[in-house]
Amino acid sequence: MSRIGKLPIAIPGGVTVNVAANNLVTVKGPKGELTQAIDPDIMVKVEEGFINLERPTEQKRHKALHGLSRSLLFNNVKGVSEGFEIKQELVGVGYKATHKGQLLDLAIGYSHEIMIELPKEITLNTITEKGQNPLIILNGCDKQLIGQVAAKIRSLRKPEPYKGKGIRFQGEVIRRKAGKTAGK
C-alpha cells in the first residue's frame, strides 16, 4: 500500500470539505477556498474529522494516483487553514524590489526595470533593510500557484555560480565555482 496515500488527512477546526459526485473536492477555510479534481478511480471519504483515500487495485497507476491525490488534498487543507509563504532574496549590487498592490517592480541589473503583475490570490510584500539583501515575500493558500509565481520570478535572474548574484530562495545554497586562475 502507498505509504503516503494510506495516511489520513486531519481536518482542522474551521475547515469544511465537500466531495461532489464527480470527485471534485472543495476545501473551505479561514484563508480561502480551493477545489481539486481527483481521478474517478480514487475514492475520497470524509468521516469523523479525517479524509481517507482508497484505491481500487494494486496497479502501478492506481498506486501513483493514490499518493498524488492525498498530497494534493493535504496541501489544500493546509493552505486554507495555515497558508503558505515563500521568501526570495535578491543578491547583487544595486538589486532592488518594490511593490504597489499586486505589481512587483524589480531592478536586477538589466538596463530597464521589470514589472510583474501577480495574481490576486497571492499577497505580496517586499522588505529592504540597510545591510541586508532585499526580500520578496509571497503568501497565499494555493501552494502550486505560489510555487509557480516564485519560479517565474527566480527565472528572471537565476543565481550564477561565480559570484552568487541573482534571485534565490531564502536559505538556498548555491554551489560556487572557482574563477579563472592567473596565468604564469
MOQUI-V431168 format. One record per backbone hydrogen bond with DSSP energy under -1.0 kcal/mol. NH is the residue of the N-H (numbers start at 1). CO is the residue of the C=O. E is the energy in kcal/mol with one decimal. If there is no record, write none. Layout:
# MOQUI-V431168
nh:co:e
NH:CO:E
NH:CO:E
This chain:
# MOQUI-V431168
nh:co:e
6:2:-2.0
7:4:-1.2
9:51:-2.4
11:49:-2.8
15:12:-1.5
16:28:-2.4
18:26:-2.5
20:24:-2.3
23:20:-1.4
25:36:-2.8
26:18:-2.8
27:34:-3.2
28:16:-2.7
29:32:-2.4
31:80:-2.5
34:27:-2.6
36:25:-2.6
38:23:-2.6
42:39:-1.4
43:54:-2.8
45:52:-2.8
47:50:-2.5
50:47:-1.3
51:9:-2.2
52:45:-2.9
54:43:-2.2
63:59:-2.3
64:60:-2.3
65:61:-2.5
66:62:-2.1
67:63:-1.7
68:64:-2.2
69:65:-2.8
70:66:-1.8
71:67:-2.2
72:68:-2.4
73:69:-2.3
74:70:-2.5
75:71:-2.3
76:72:-1.8
77:73:-2.6
78:74:-2.6
79:75:-2.3
80:76:-2.2
81:77:-1.2
82:78:-3.0
83:78:-1.8
84:140:-3.3
86:138:-2.3
88:136:-2.7
89:168:-3.0
90:134:-2.3
91:166:-2.9
95:92:-1.5
96:107:-2.1
98:105:-2.4
100:103:-2.0
103:100:-1.9
104:116:-3.1
105:98:-3.2
106:114:-3.3
107:96:-2.6
114:106:-2.9
116:104:-2.6
118:102:-2.9
122:119:-1.5
123:139:-3.1
125:137:-1.7
127:135:-2.1
132:129:-1.8
135:127:-2.8
136:88:-3.0
137:125:-3.4
138:86:-2.8
139:123:-2.3
140:84:-1.8
146:142:-2.3
147:143:-2.3
148:144:-2.0
149:145:-2.3
150:146:-2.6
151:147:-2.2
152:148:-1.9
153:149:-2.4
154:150:-2.4
155:151:-1.9
156:153:-1.1
157:154:-1.1
160:165:-2.2
164:160:-1.2
166:91:-2.8
167:157:-3.3
168:89:-2.5
170:87:-2.7
172:169:-2.3
177:161:-2.3
